[in-house]
Amino acid sequence: MDISVVNSKNVLQQTQRIPKNQLSTEDFFQLLATQLKYQDPLSEENNSSEFINQMVQMNTMEQLQDLNKNFSQLTQYQNLQYASSLIGKNVSLNTGNQSLEGIVDKIKIIQGDAYIIVENVPYSLDQIVEIQEKDLR
């Protein structure tokens, strides 16, 4: 058995990797932080405005992440408020294979999402087809 062939196969297998198509925000932060770590802001080679631009980019990315988190929380609160306004109302639901009607008894939060409970079964808000006031017969 030729050792050089075995070793070259191992090297070939170890160097093959699947490249990412996009740079995630975590990757961007890591890359920018590494660049800033090894950059001398007082060096004549580096443009001071470039260093400031990089700091602004990092700050902007952090603010965008915070904003995204806040929008996500706001959406959750709005869905919770909307779902709670449906308590006691008659709803028509599309469950994919059938349509059904029922009165919303309560709401429940499941993995951060608001669900309406009709006859002890949770349904997502996007399954609602029609909403009516409860029949007063």
Backbone hydrogen bonds, N-H to C=O, Kabsch-Sander energy under -0.5 kcal/mol:
donor,donor_aa,acceptor,acceptor_aa,energy
3,I,1,M,-0.6
6,V,2,D,-1.4
7,N,3,I,-2.6
8,S,4,S,-2.1
9,K,5,V,-1.9
10,N,6,V,-2.1
11,V,7,N,-2.4
12,L,8,S,-2.2
13,Q,9,K,-2.5
14,Q,10,N,-2.2
15,T,11,V,-1.9
16,Q,12,L,-1.1
24,S,22,Q,-0.6
28,F,24,S,-2.5
29,F,25,T,-2.7
30,Q,26,E,-2.4
31,L,27,D,-2.8
32,L,28,F,-2.9
33,A,29,F,-2.9
34,T,30,Q,-2.3
35,Q,31,L,-2.2
36,L,32,L,-2.7
37,K,33,A,-2.2
38,Y,34,T,-1.7
39,Q,36,L,-0.7
43,S,40,D,-1.4
50,E,47,N,-0.6
51,F,47,N,-1.6
52,I,48,S,-2.2
53,N,49,S,-2.5
54,Q,50,E,-2.1
55,M,51,F,-2.0
56,V,52,I,-2.4
57,Q,53,N,-2.5
58,M,54,Q,-2.2
59,N,55,M,-2.3
60,T,56,V,-2.8
61,M,57,Q,-2.5
62,E,58,M,-2.1
63,Q,59,N,-2.2
64,L,60,T,-2.5
65,Q,61,M,-2.1
66,D,62,E,-2.2
67,L,63,Q,-2.6
68,N,64,L,-2.5
69,K,65,Q,-2.2
70,N,66,D,-2.4
71,F,67,L,-2.6
72,S,68,N,-2.1
73,Q,69,K,-2.2
74,L,70,N,-2.5
75,T,71,F,-2.5
76,Q,72,S,-2.0
77,Y,73,Q,-2.4
78,Q,74,L,-2.5
79,N,75,T,-2.4
80,L,76,Q,-2.2
81,Q,77,Y,-2.5
82,Y,78,Q,-2.8
83,A,79,N,-2.7
84,S,80,L,-2.3
85,S,81,Q,-1.4
86,L,82,Y,-0.5
86,L,83,A,-1.3
87,I,84,S,-1.0
88,G,104,V,-3.1
89,K,86,L,-2.4
90,N,132,Q,-2.2
91,V,102,G,-3.2
92,S,130,E,-2.6
93,L,100,L,-3.4
94,N,127,Q,-2.7
95,T,93,L,-0.6
95,T,98,Q,-2.9
97,N,95,T,-0.7
100,L,93,L,-2.0
102,G,91,V,-1.9
104,V,89,K,-2.5
105,D,103,I,-0.6
105,D,117,I,-2.9
106,K,117,I,-1.0
108,K,115,Y,-2.6
110,I,108,K,-0.6
110,I,113,D,-2.9
111,Q,109,I,-0.5
113,D,110,I,-1.9
115,Y,108,K,-2.7
116,I,123,Y,-2.4
117,I,106,K,-3.1
118,V,116,I,-0.6
118,V,121,V,-2.4
119,E,103,I,-0.5
121,V,118,V,-1.2
123,Y,116,I,-2.6
125,L,114,A,-0.7
127,Q,124,S,-1.7
128,I,125,L,-1.3
129,V,92,S,-3.3
130,E,92,S,-1.3
132,Q,90,N,-3.2
